[in-house]
Structures are given as C-alpha cells and as structure tokens.
C-alpha cells in the first residue's frame, strides 16, 4: 500500500519538474535556442519516466 503512494508522489514531483522545464524552455526560446532545446530535451526525458511509472501502476 505504501508503494502505491510513493509512486504517486514521485509522479507528482516529476510532473512539477516537467512543467517547470517546459516553462523555462518557453521563456528561453526567444533568447537562446540552444538552452531552450536542452530544457525541452530534459523535459522529454522526464515525461518518458512519468509514462513508465504510470504504466507500472
């Protein structure tokens, strides 16, 4: 039972990090394309982890 809650909290934490990185990438898109692309790539990696955790639940 505790394992289910820890996965949900981990997913929520990863989701918050994903949203933060996407917002950062949006802000950087007008100033520095390379940094924007790096932030988007990190966000995509986090999104893959979220999907993987959700399928294991």
PDBQT receptor file of N, H, CA, C and O in Angstrom, charges set to zero:
ATOM      1  N   UNK A   1       0.815  -1.189   0.000  1.00  0.00    +0.000 N 
ATOM      2  CA  UNK A   1       0.000   0.000   0.000  1.00  0.00    +0.000 C 
ATOM      3  C   UNK A   1       0.864   1.260   0.000  1.00  0.00    +0.000 C 
ATOM      4  O   UNK A   1       0.557   2.234  -0.688  1.00  0.00    +0.000 OA
ATOM      5  N   UNK A   2       1.937   1.231   0.773  1.00  0.00    +0.000 N 
ATOM      6  H   UNK A   2       2.186   0.440   1.332  1.00  0.00    +0.000 HD
ATOM      7  CA  UNK A   2       2.806   2.399   0.836  1.00  0.00    +0.000 C 
ATOM      8  C   UNK A   2       3.503   2.603  -0.499  1.00  0.00    +0.000 C 
ATOM      9  O   UNK A   2       3.761   3.743  -0.885  1.00  0.00    +0.000 OA
ATOM     10  N   UNK A   3       3.810   1.540  -1.204  1.00  0.00    +0.000 N 
ATOM     11  H   UNK A   3       3.600   0.614  -0.890  1.00  0.00    +0.000 HD
ATOM     12  CA  UNK A   3       4.466   1.647  -2.503  1.00  0.00    +0.000 C 
ATOM     13  C   UNK A   3       3.637   2.420  -3.516  1.00  0.00    +0.000 C 
ATOM     14  O   UNK A   3       4.188   3.138  -4.351  1.00  0.00    +0.000 OA
ATOM     15  N   UNK A   4       2.322   2.280  -3.450  1.00  0.00    +0.000 N 
ATOM     16  H   UNK A   4       1.874   1.697  -2.771  1.00  0.00    +0.000 HD
ATOM     17  CA  UNK A   4       1.433   2.999  -4.370  1.00  0.00    +0.000 C 
ATOM     18  C   UNK A   4       1.529   4.493  -4.127  1.00  0.00    +0.000 C 
ATOM     19  O   UNK A   4       1.619   5.273  -5.075  1.00  0.00    +0.000 OA
ATOM     20  N   UNK A   5       1.512   4.899  -2.861  1.00  0.00    +0.000 N 
ATOM     21  H   UNK A   5       1.439   4.265  -2.091  1.00  0.00    +0.000 HD
ATOM     22  CA  UNK A   5       1.559   6.324  -2.547  1.00  0.00    +0.000 C 
ATOM     23  C   UNK A   5       2.900   6.936  -2.910  1.00  0.00    +0.000 C 
ATOM     24  O   UNK A   5       2.962   8.078  -3.366  1.00  0.00    +0.000 OA
ATOM     25  N   UNK A   6       3.976   6.181  -2.712  1.00  0.00    +0.000 N 
ATOM     26  H   UNK A   6       3.926   5.253  -2.342  1.00  0.00    +0.000 HD
ATOM     27  CA  UNK A   6       5.281   6.740  -3.043  1.00  0.00    +0.000 C 
ATOM     28  C   UNK A   6       5.418   6.934  -4.553  1.00  0.00    +0.000 C 
ATOM     29  O   UNK A   6       6.072   7.878  -4.997  1.00  0.00    +0.000 OA
ATOM     30  N   UNK A   7       4.810   6.054  -5.344  1.00  0.00    +0.000 N 
ATOM     31  H   UNK A   7       4.279   5.287  -4.983  1.00  0.00    +0.000 HD
ATOM     32  CA  UNK A   7       4.845   6.230  -6.793  1.00  0.00    +0.000 C 
ATOM     33  C   UNK A   7       4.042   7.457  -7.217  1.00  0.00    +0.000 C 
ATOM     34  O   UNK A   7       4.456   8.205  -8.103  1.00  0.00    +0.000 OA
ATOM     35  N   UNK A   8       2.888   7.657  -6.574  1.00  0.00    +0.000 N 
ATOM     36  H   UNK A   8       2.551   7.050  -5.854  1.00  0.00    +0.000 HD
ATOM     37  CA  UNK A   8       2.067   8.822  -6.912  1.00  0.00    +0.000 C 
ATOM     38  C   UNK A   8       2.796  10.110  -6.574  1.00  0.00    +0.000 C 
ATOM     39  O   UNK A   8       2.751  11.067  -7.347  1.00  0.00    +0.000 OA
ATOM     40  N   UNK A   9       3.472  10.147  -5.422  1.00  0.00    +0.000 N 
ATOM     41  H   UNK A   9       3.509   9.370  -4.794  1.00  0.00    +0.000 HD
ATOM     42  CA  UNK A   9       4.210  11.346  -5.045  1.00  0.00    +0.000 C 
ATOM     43  C   UNK A   9       5.368  11.575  -6.004  1.00  0.00    +0.000 C 
ATOM     44  O   UNK A   9       5.670  12.714  -6.360  1.00  0.00    +0.000 OA
ATOM     45  N   UNK A  10       6.016  10.495  -6.419  1.00  0.00    +0.000 N 
ATOM     46  H   UNK A  10       5.771   9.570  -6.129  1.00  0.00    +0.000 HD
ATOM     47  CA  UNK A  10       7.124  10.628  -7.355  1.00  0.00    +0.000 C 
ATOM     48  C   UNK A  10       6.619  11.157  -8.694  1.00  0.00    +0.000 C 
ATOM     49  O   UNK A  10       7.270  11.993  -9.319  1.00  0.00    +0.000 OA
ATOM     50  N   UNK A  11       5.470  10.675  -9.130  1.00  0.00    +0.000 N 
ATOM     51  H   UNK A  11       4.940   9.995  -8.622  1.00  0.00    +0.000 HD
ATOM     52  CA  UNK A  11       4.891  11.147 -10.388  1.00  0.00    +0.000 C 
ATOM     53  C   UNK A  11       4.533  12.629 -10.271  1.00  0.00    +0.000 C 
ATOM     54  O   UNK A  11       4.769  13.397 -11.204  1.00  0.00    +0.000 OA
ATOM     55  N   UNK A  12       3.968  13.036  -9.138  1.00  0.00    +0.000 N 
ATOM     56  H   UNK A  12       3.776  12.412  -8.380  1.00  0.00    +0.000 HD
ATOM     57  CA  UNK A  12       3.612  14.452  -8.951  1.00  0.00    +0.000 C 
ATOM     58  C   UNK A  12       4.862  15.326  -8.958  1.00  0.00    +0.000 C 
ATOM     59  O   UNK A  12       4.861  16.413  -9.535  1.00  0.00    +0.000 OA
ATOM     60  N   UNK A  13       5.927  14.849  -8.316  1.00  0.00    +0.000 N 
ATOM     61  H   UNK A  13       5.927  13.965  -7.848  1.00  0.00    +0.000 HD
ATOM     62  CA  UNK A  13       7.169  15.613  -8.271  1.00  0.00    +0.000 C 
ATOM     63  C   UNK A  13       7.774  15.723  -9.659  1.00  0.00    +0.000 C 
ATOM     64  O   UNK A  13       8.242  16.791 -10.052  1.00  0.00    +0.000 OA
ATOM     65  N   UNK A  14       7.769  14.623 -10.403  1.00  0.00    +0.000 N 
ATOM     66  H   UNK A  14       7.389  13.755 -10.084  1.00  0.00    +0.000 HD
ATOM     67  CA  UNK A  14       8.287  14.640 -11.771  1.00  0.00    +0.000 C 
ATOM     68  C   UNK A  14       7.438  15.521 -12.673  1.00  0.00    +0.000 C 
ATOM     69  O   UNK A  14       7.964  16.209 -13.548  1.00  0.00    +0.000 OA
ATOM     70  N   UNK A  15       6.132  15.502 -12.464  1.00  0.00    +0.000 N 
ATOM     71  H   UNK A  15       5.705  14.943 -11.754  1.00  0.00    +0.000 HD
ATOM     72  CA  UNK A  15       5.245  16.344 -13.264  1.00  0.00    +0.000 C 
ATOM     73  C   UNK A  15       5.515  17.826 -13.016  1.00  0.00    +0.000 C 
ATOM     74  O   UNK A  15       5.505  18.629 -13.949  1.00  0.00    +0.000 OA
ATOM     75  N   UNK A  16       5.754  18.181 -11.768  1.00  0.00    +0.000 N 
ATOM     76  H   UNK A  16       5.763  17.528 -11.011  1.00  0.00    +0.000 HD
ATOM     77  CA  UNK A  16       6.081  19.577 -11.450  1.00  0.00    +0.000 C 
ATOM     78  C   UNK A  16       7.400  19.979 -12.102  1.00  0.00    +0.000 C 
ATOM     79  O   UNK A  16       7.525  21.089 -12.619  1.00  0.00    +0.000 OA
ATOM     80  N   UNK A  17       8.376  19.088 -12.079  1.00  0.00    +0.000 N 
ATOM     81  H   UNK A  17       8.274  18.186 -11.659  1.00  0.00    +0.000 HD
ATOM     82  CA  UNK A  17       9.664  19.365 -12.715  1.00  0.00    +0.000 C 
ATOM     83  C   UNK A  17       9.505  19.495 -14.231  1.00  0.00    +0.000 C 
ATOM     84  O   UNK A  17      10.140  20.343 -14.857  1.00  0.00    +0.000 OA
ATOM     85  N   UNK A  18       8.657  18.653 -14.813  1.00  0.00    +0.000 N 
ATOM     86  H   UNK A  18       8.140  17.963 -14.304  1.00  0.00    +0.000 HD
ATOM     87  CA  UNK A  18       8.389  18.709 -16.245  1.00  0.00    +0.000 C 
ATOM     88  C   UNK A  18       7.775  20.064 -16.629  1.00  0.00    +0.000 C 
ATOM     89  O   UNK A  18       8.207  20.702 -17.589  1.00  0.00    +0.000 OA
ATOM     90  N   UNK A  19       6.774  20.488 -15.871  1.00  0.00    +0.000 N 
ATOM     91  H   UNK A  19       6.423  19.970 -15.090  1.00  0.00    +0.000 HD
ATOM     92  CA  UNK A  19       6.126  21.770 -16.159  1.00  0.00    +0.000 C 
ATOM     93  C   UNK A  19       7.093  22.933 -16.003  1.00  0.00    +0.000 C 
ATOM     94  O   UNK A  19       7.069  23.878 -16.792  1.00  0.00    +0.000 OA
ATOM     95  N   UNK A  20       7.949  22.863 -14.980  1.00  0.00    +0.000 N 
ATOM     96  H   UNK A  20       7.969  22.095 -14.339  1.00  0.00    +0.000 HD
ATOM     97  CA  UNK A  20       8.936  23.917 -14.753  1.00  0.00    +0.000 C 
ATOM     98  C   UNK A  20       9.913  24.000 -15.924  1.00  0.00    +0.000 C 
ATOM     99  O   UNK A  20      10.227  25.095 -16.390  1.00  0.00    +0.000 OA
ATOM    100  N   UNK A  21      10.394  22.857 -16.399  1.00  0.00    +0.000 N 
ATOM    101  H   UNK A  21      10.139  21.968 -16.020  1.00  0.00    +0.000 HD
ATOM    102  CA  UNK A  21      11.328  22.844 -17.522  1.00  0.00    +0.000 C 
ATOM    103  C   UNK A  21      10.681  23.322 -18.818  1.00  0.00    +0.000 C 
ATOM    104  O   UNK A  21      11.318  24.020 -19.606  1.00  0.00    +0.000 OA
ATOM    105  N   UNK A  22       9.437  22.957 -19.043  1.00  0.00    +0.000 N 
ATOM    106  H   UNK A  22       8.920  22.389 -18.403  1.00  0.00    +0.000 HD
ATOM    107  CA  UNK A  22       8.759  23.412 -20.254  1.00  0.00    +0.000 C 
ATOM    108  C   UNK A  22       8.535  24.923 -20.221  1.00  0.00    +0.000 C 
ATOM    109  O   UNK A  22       8.652  25.592 -21.247  1.00  0.00    +0.000 OA
ATOM    110  N   UNK A  23       8.218  25.452 -19.059  1.00  0.00    +0.000 N 
ATOM    111  H   UNK A  23       8.123  24.909 -18.226  1.00  0.00    +0.000 HD
ATOM    112  CA  UNK A  23       8.056  26.903 -18.925  1.00  0.00    +0.000 C 
ATOM    113  C   UNK A  23       9.396  27.606 -19.158  1.00  0.00    +0.000 C 
ATOM    114  O   UNK A  23       9.468  28.637 -19.827  1.00  0.00    +0.000 OA
ATOM    115  N   UNK A  24      10.443  27.027 -18.593  1.00  0.00    +0.000 N 
ATOM    116  H   UNK A  24      10.385  26.190 -18.049  1.00  0.00    +0.000 HD
ATOM    117  CA  UNK A  24      11.776  27.588 -18.777  1.00  0.00    +0.000 C 
ATOM    118  C   UNK A  24      12.167  27.546 -20.254  1.00  0.00    +0.000 C 
ATOM    119  O   UNK A  24      12.733  28.508 -20.773  1.00  0.00    +0.000 OA
ATOM    120  N   UNK A  25      11.873  26.450 -20.923  1.00  0.00    +0.000 N 
ATOM    121  H   UNK A  25      11.414  25.668 -20.502  1.00  0.00    +0.000 HD
ATOM    122  CA  UNK A  25      12.186  26.330 -22.350  1.00  0.00    +0.000 C 
ATOM    123  C   UNK A  25      11.418  27.361 -23.157  1.00  0.00    +0.000 C 
ATOM    124  O   UNK A  25      11.952  27.924 -24.112  1.00  0.00    +0.000 OA
ATOM    125  N   UNK A  26      10.173  27.614 -22.784  1.00  0.00    +0.000 N 
ATOM    126  H   UNK A  26       9.739  27.157 -22.007  1.00  0.00    +0.000 HD
ATOM    127  CA  UNK A  26       9.375  28.621 -23.479  1.00  0.00    +0.000 C 
ATOM    128  C   UNK A  26       9.987  30.013 -23.323  1.00  0.00    +0.000 C 
ATOM    129  O   UNK A  26      10.084  30.773 -24.287  1.00  0.00    +0.000 OA
ATOM    130  N   UNK A  27      10.398  30.334 -22.101  1.00  0.00    +0.000 N 
ATOM    131  H   UNK A  27      10.320  29.717 -21.318  1.00  0.00    +0.000 HD
ATOM    132  CA  UNK A  27      10.998  31.642 -21.867  1.00  0.00    +0.000 C 
ATOM    133  C   UNK A  27      12.333  31.789 -22.598  1.00  0.00    +0.000 C 
ATOM    134  O   UNK A  27      12.655  32.866 -23.100  1.00  0.00    +0.000 OA
ATOM    135  N   UNK A  28      13.101  30.712 -22.656  1.00  0.00    +0.000 N 
ATOM    136  H   UNK A  28      12.839  29.837 -22.248  1.00  0.00    +0.000 HD
ATOM    137  CA  UNK A  28      14.397  30.760 -23.320  1.00  0.00    +0.000 C 
ATOM    138  C   UNK A  28      14.290  30.744 -24.842  1.00  0.00    +0.000 C 
ATOM    139  O   UNK A  28      15.249  31.085 -25.535  1.00  0.00    +0.000 OA
ATOM    140  N   UNK A  29      13.145  30.357 -25.359  1.00  0.00    +0.000 N 
ATOM    141  H   UNK A  29      12.366  30.081 -24.796  1.00  0.00    +0.000 HD
ATOM    142  CA  UNK A  29      13.005  30.199 -26.810  1.00  0.00    +0.000 C 
ATOM    143  C   UNK A  29      13.213  31.502 -27.574  1.00  0.00    +0.000 C 
ATOM    144  O   UNK A  29      13.574  31.477 -28.751  1.00  0.00    +0.000 OA
ATOM    145  N   UNK A  30      12.993  32.619 -26.930  1.00  0.00    +0.000 N 
ATOM    146  H   UNK A  30      12.700  32.639 -25.974  1.00  0.00    +0.000 HD
ATOM    147  CA  UNK A  30      13.189  33.899 -27.615  1.00  0.00    +0.000 C 
ATOM    148  C   UNK A  30      14.585  34.470 -27.397  1.00  0.00    +0.000 C 
ATOM    149  O   UNK A  30      14.980  35.426 -28.065  1.00  0.00    +0.000 OA
ATOM    150  N   UNK A  31      15.332  33.884 -26.463  1.00  0.00    +0.000 N 
ATOM    151  H   UNK A  31      15.011  33.107 -25.921  1.00  0.00    +0.000 HD
ATOM    152  CA  UNK A  31      16.637  34.431 -26.126  1.00  0.00    +0.000 C 
ATOM    153  C   UNK A  31      17.788  33.531 -26.561  1.00  0.00    +0.000 C 
ATOM    154  O   UNK A  31      18.762  33.996 -27.154  1.00  0.00    +0.000 OA
ATOM    155  N   UNK A  32      17.669  32.241 -26.263  1.00  0.00    +0.000 N 
ATOM    156  H   UNK A  32      16.878  31.864 -25.781  1.00  0.00    +0.000 HD
ATOM    157  CA  UNK A  32      18.775  31.333 -26.537  1.00  0.00    +0.000 C 
ATOM    158  C   UNK A  32      18.207  29.982 -26.960  1.00  0.00    +0.000 C 
ATOM    159  O   UNK A  32      17.720  29.218 -26.126  1.00  0.00    +0.000 OA
ATOM    160  N   UNK A  33      18.269  29.697 -28.223  1.00  0.00    +0.000 N 
ATOM    161  H   UNK A  33      18.664  30.317 -28.901  1.00  0.00    +0.000 HD
ATOM    162  CA  UNK A  33      17.650  28.488 -28.780  1.00  0.00    +0.000 C 
ATOM    163  C   UNK A  33      18.302  27.216 -28.240  1.00  0.00    +0.000 C 
ATOM    164  O   UNK A  33      17.610  26.233 -27.975  1.00  0.00    +0.000 OA
ATOM    165  N   UNK A  34      19.628  27.227 -28.076  1.00  0.00    +0.000 N 
ATOM    166  H   UNK A  34      20.189  28.025 -28.291  1.00  0.00    +0.000 HD
ATOM    167  CA  UNK A  34      20.335  26.031 -27.609  1.00  0.00    +0.000 C 
ATOM    168  C   UNK A  34      19.875  25.657 -26.202  1.00  0.00    +0.000 C 
ATOM    169  O   UNK A  34      19.584  24.492 -25.931  1.00  0.00    +0.000 OA
ATOM    170  N   UNK A  35      19.811  26.642 -25.310  1.00  0.00    +0.000 N 
ATOM    171  H   UNK A  35      20.048  27.588 -25.530  1.00  0.00    +0.000 HD
ATOM    172  CA  UNK A  35      19.364  26.359 -23.945  1.00  0.00    +0.000 C 
ATOM    173  C   UNK A  35      17.900  25.933 -23.910  1.00  0.00    +0.000 C 
ATOM    174  O   UNK A  35      17.508  25.103 -23.090  1.00  0.00    +0.000 OA
ATOM    175  N   UNK A  36      17.107  26.497 -24.789  1.00  0.00    +0.000 N 
ATOM    176  H   UNK A  36      17.425  27.171 -25.455  1.00  0.00    +0.000 HD
ATOM    177  CA  UNK A  36      15.703  26.109 -24.885  1.00  0.00    +0.000 C 
ATOM    178  C   UNK A  36      15.582  24.645 -25.309  1.00  0.00    +0.000 C 
ATOM    179  O   UNK A  36      14.780  23.892 -24.758  1.00  0.00    +0.000 OA
ATOM    180  N   UNK A  37      16.384  24.257 -26.287  1.00  0.00    +0.000 N 
ATOM    181  H   UNK A  37      17.036  24.869 -26.735  1.00  0.00    +0.000 HD
ATOM    182  CA  UNK A  37      16.366  22.864 -26.750  1.00  0.00    +0.000 C 
ATOM    183  C   UNK A  37      16.842  21.904 -25.663  1.00  0.00    +0.000 C 
ATOM    184  O   UNK A  37      16.310  20.801 -25.534  1.00  0.00    +0.000 OA
ATOM    185  N   UNK A  38      17.842  22.314 -24.880  1.00  0.00    +0.000 N 
ATOM    186  H   UNK A  38      18.274  23.210 -24.985  1.00  0.00    +0.000 HD
ATOM    187  CA  UNK A  38      18.325  21.465 -23.788  1.00  0.00    +0.000 C 
ATOM    188  C   UNK A  38      17.249  21.278 -22.720  1.00  0.00    +0.000 C 
ATOM    189  O   UNK A  38      17.059  20.172 -22.214  1.00  0.00    +0.000 OA
ATOM    190  N   UNK A  39      16.550  22.355 -22.379  1.00  0.00    +0.000 N 
ATOM    191  H   UNK A  39      16.705  23.254 -22.790  1.00  0.00    +0.000 HD
ATOM    192  CA  UNK A  39      15.486  22.259 -21.382  1.00  0.00    +0.000 C 
ATOM    193  C   UNK A  39      14.347  21.373 -21.895  1.00  0.00    +0.000 C 
ATOM    194  O   UNK A  39      13.765  20.600 -21.135  1.00  0.00    +0.000 OA
ATOM    195  N   UNK A  40      14.037  21.491 -23.177  1.00  0.00    +0.000 N 
ATOM    196  H   UNK A  40      14.510  22.120 -23.795  1.00  0.00    +0.000 HD
ATOM    197  CA  UNK A  40      12.984  20.658 -23.769  1.00  0.00    +0.000 C 
ATOM    198  C   UNK A  40      13.397  19.188 -23.764  1.00  0.00    +0.000 C 
ATOM    199  O   UNK A  40      12.572  18.313 -23.502  1.00  0.00    +0.000 OA
ATOM    200  N   UNK A  41      14.654  18.915 -24.049  1.00  0.00    +0.000 N 
ATOM    201  H   UNK A  41      15.325  19.625 -24.262  1.00  0.00    +0.000 HD
ATOM    202  CA  UNK A  41      15.141  17.530 -24.049  1.00  0.00    +0.000 C 
ATOM    203  C   UNK A  41      15.058  16.929 -22.648  1.00  0.00    +0.000 C 
ATOM    204  O   UNK A  41      14.656  15.776 -22.492  1.00  0.00    +0.000 OA
ATOM    205  N   UNK A  42      15.435  17.700 -21.631  1.00  0.00    +0.000 N 
ATOM    206  H   UNK A  42      15.761  18.637 -21.758  1.00  0.00    +0.000 HD
ATOM    207  CA  UNK A  42      15.328  17.214 -20.252  1.00  0.00    +0.000 C 
ATOM    208  C   UNK A  42      13.864  16.963 -19.885  1.00  0.00    +0.000 C 
ATOM    209  O   UNK A  42      13.541  15.974 -19.228  1.00  0.00    +0.000 OA
ATOM    210  N   UNK A  43      12.993  17.861 -20.312  1.00  0.00    +0.000 N 
ATOM    211  H   UNK A  43      13.255  18.664 -20.846  1.00  0.00    +0.000 HD
ATOM    212  CA  UNK A  43      11.563  17.699 -20.025  1.00  0.00    +0.000 C 
ATOM    213  C   UNK A  43      11.017  16.445 -20.705  1.00  0.00    +0.000 C 
ATOM    214  O   UNK A  43      10.198  15.733 -20.124  1.00  0.00    +0.000 OA
ATOM    215  N   UNK A  44      11.457  16.175 -21.916  1.00  0.00    +0.000 N 
ATOM    216  H   UNK A  44      12.122  16.753 -22.388  1.00  0.00    +0.000 HD
ATOM    217  CA  UNK A  44      11.008  14.972 -22.618  1.00  0.00    +0.000 C 
ATOM    218  C   UNK A  44      11.486  13.705 -21.917  1.00  0.00    +0.000 C 
ATOM    219  O   UNK A  44      10.757  12.714 -21.865  1.00  0.00    +0.000 OA
ATOM    220  N   UNK A  45      12.703  13.728 -21.379  1.00  0.00    +0.000 N 
ATOM    221  H   UNK A  45      13.295  14.533 -21.421  1.00  0.00    +0.000 HD
ATOM    222  CA  UNK A  45      13.200  12.576 -20.614  1.00  0.00    +0.000 C 
ATOM    223  C   UNK A  45      12.351  12.352 -19.370  1.00  0.00    +0.000 C 
ATOM    224  O   UNK A  45      12.037  11.214 -19.020  1.00  0.00    +0.000 OA
ATOM    225  N   UNK A  46      11.982  13.439 -18.708  1.00  0.00    +0.000 N 
ATOM    226  H   UNK A  46      12.237  14.363 -18.992  1.00  0.00    +0.000 HD
ATOM    227  CA  UNK A  46      11.143  13.326 -17.518  1.00  0.00    +0.000 C 
ATOM    228  C   UNK A  46       9.757  12.809 -17.884  1.00  0.00    +0.000 C 
ATOM    229  O   UNK A  46       9.166  12.024 -17.144  1.00  0.00    +0.000 OA
ATOM    230  N   UNK A  47       9.245  13.252 -19.023  1.00  0.00    +0.000 N 
ATOM    231  H   UNK A  47       9.726  13.890 -19.625  1.00  0.00    +0.000 HD
ATOM    232  CA  UNK A  47       7.932  12.782 -19.470  1.00  0.00    +0.000 C 
ATOM    233  C   UNK A  47       7.966  11.270 -19.737  1.00  0.00    +0.000 C 
ATOM    234  O   UNK A  47       6.998  10.570 -19.438  1.00  0.00    +0.000 OA
ATOM    235  N   UNK A  48       9.053  10.772 -20.287  1.00  0.00    +0.000 N 
ATOM    236  H   UNK A  48       9.839  11.341 -20.530  1.00  0.00    +0.000 HD
ATOM    237  CA  UNK A  48       9.185   9.327 -20.510  1.00  0.00    +0.000 C 
ATOM    238  C   UNK A  48       9.173   8.575 -19.185  1.00  0.00    +0.000 C 
ATOM    239  O   UNK A  48       8.559   7.512 -19.082  1.00  0.00    +0.000 OA
ATOM    240  N   UNK A  49       9.850   9.119 -18.159  1.00  0.00    +0.000 N 
ATOM    241  H   UNK A  49      10.349   9.982 -18.243  1.00  0.00    +0.000 HD
ATOM    242  CA  UNK A  49       9.837   8.490 -16.840  1.00  0.00    +0.000 C 
ATOM    243  C   UNK A  49       8.434   8.470 -16.246  1.00  0.00    +0.000 C 
ATOM    244  O   UNK A  49       8.024   7.481 -15.640  1.00  0.00    +0.000 OA
ATOM    245  N   UNK A  50       7.706   9.558 -16.420  1.00  0.00    +0.000 N 
ATOM    246  H   UNK A  50       8.040  10.362 -16.912  1.00  0.00    +0.000 HD
ATOM    247  CA  UNK A  50       6.334   9.631 -15.905  1.00  0.00    +0.000 C 
ATOM    248  C   UNK A  50       5.468   8.561 -16.563  1.00  0.00    +0.000 C 
ATOM    249  O   UNK A  50       4.719   7.858 -15.884  1.00  0.00    +0.000 OA
ATOM    250  N   UNK A  51       5.569   8.444 -17.868  1.00  0.00    +0.000 N 
ATOM    251  H   UNK A  51       6.177   9.015 -18.420  1.00  0.00    +0.000 HD
ATOM    252  CA  UNK A  51       4.771   7.445 -18.592  1.00  0.00    +0.000 C 
ATOM    253  C   UNK A  51       5.146   6.042 -18.138  1.00  0.00    +0.000 C 
ATOM    254  O   UNK A  51       4.274   5.188 -17.973  1.00  0.00    +0.000 OA
ATOM    255  N   UNK A  52       6.431   5.800 -17.937  1.00  0.00    +0.000 N 
ATOM    256  H   UNK A  52       7.139   6.494 -18.071  1.00  0.00    +0.000 HD
ATOM    257  CA  UNK A  52       6.891   4.486 -17.496  1.00  0.00    +0.000 C 
ATOM    258  C   UNK A  52       6.339   4.157 -16.104  1.00  0.00    +0.000 C 
ATOM    259  O   UNK A  52       5.898   3.034 -15.857  1.00  0.00    +0.000 OA
ATOM    260  N   UNK A  53       6.366   5.134 -15.205  1.00  0.00    +0.000 N 
ATOM    261  H   UNK A  53       6.724   6.046 -15.406  1.00  0.00    +0.000 HD
ATOM    262  CA  UNK A  53       5.829   4.897 -13.849  1.00  0.00    +0.000 C 
ATOM    263  C   UNK A  53       4.328   4.686 -13.873  1.00  0.00    +0.000 C 
ATOM    264  O   UNK A  53       3.811   3.852 -13.130  1.00  0.00    +0.000 OA
ATOM    265  N   UNK A  54       3.618   5.427 -14.717  1.00  0.00    +0.000 N 
ATOM    266  H   UNK A  54       4.038   6.105 -15.321  1.00  0.00    +0.000 HD
ATOM    267  CA  UNK A  54       2.168   5.279 -14.783  1.00  0.00    +0.000 C 
ATOM    268  C   UNK A  54       1.769   3.912 -15.327  1.00  0.00    +0.000 C 
ATOM    269  O   UNK A  54       0.767   3.343 -14.894  1.00  0.00    +0.000 OA
ATOM    270  N   UNK A  55       2.533   3.388 -16.256  1.00  0.00    +0.000 N 
ATOM    271  H   UNK A  55       3.347   3.850 -16.607  1.00  0.00    +0.000 HD
ATOM    272  CA  UNK A  55       2.185   2.071 -16.810  1.00  0.00    +0.000 C 
ATOM    273  C   UNK A  55       2.472   0.952 -15.819  1.00  0.00    +0.000 C 
ATOM    274  O   UNK A  55       1.849  -0.107 -15.893  1.00  0.00    +0.000 OA
ATOM    275  N   UNK A  56       3.396   1.162 -14.899  1.00  0.00    +0.000 N 
ATOM    276  H   UNK A  56       3.903   2.022 -14.838  1.00  0.00    +0.000 HD
ATOM    277  CA  UNK A  56       3.706   0.142 -13.894  1.00  0.00    +0.000 C 
ATOM    278  C   UNK A  56       2.692   0.113 -12.765  1.00  0.00    +0.000 C 
ATOM    279  O   UNK A  56       2.630  -0.861 -12.014  1.00  0.00    +0.000 OA
ATOM    280  N   UNK A  57       1.884   1.182 -12.632  1.00  0.00    +0.000 N 
ATOM    281  H   UNK A  57       1.934   1.973 -13.242  1.00  0.00    +0.000 HD
ATOM    282  CA  UNK A  57       0.913   1.230 -11.541  1.00  0.00    +0.000 C 
ATOM    283  C   UNK A  57      -0.221   0.331 -11.773  1.00  0.00    +0.000 C 
ATOM    284  O   UNK A  57      -1.128   0.255 -10.944  1.00  0.00    +0.000 OA
TER     285      UNK A  57
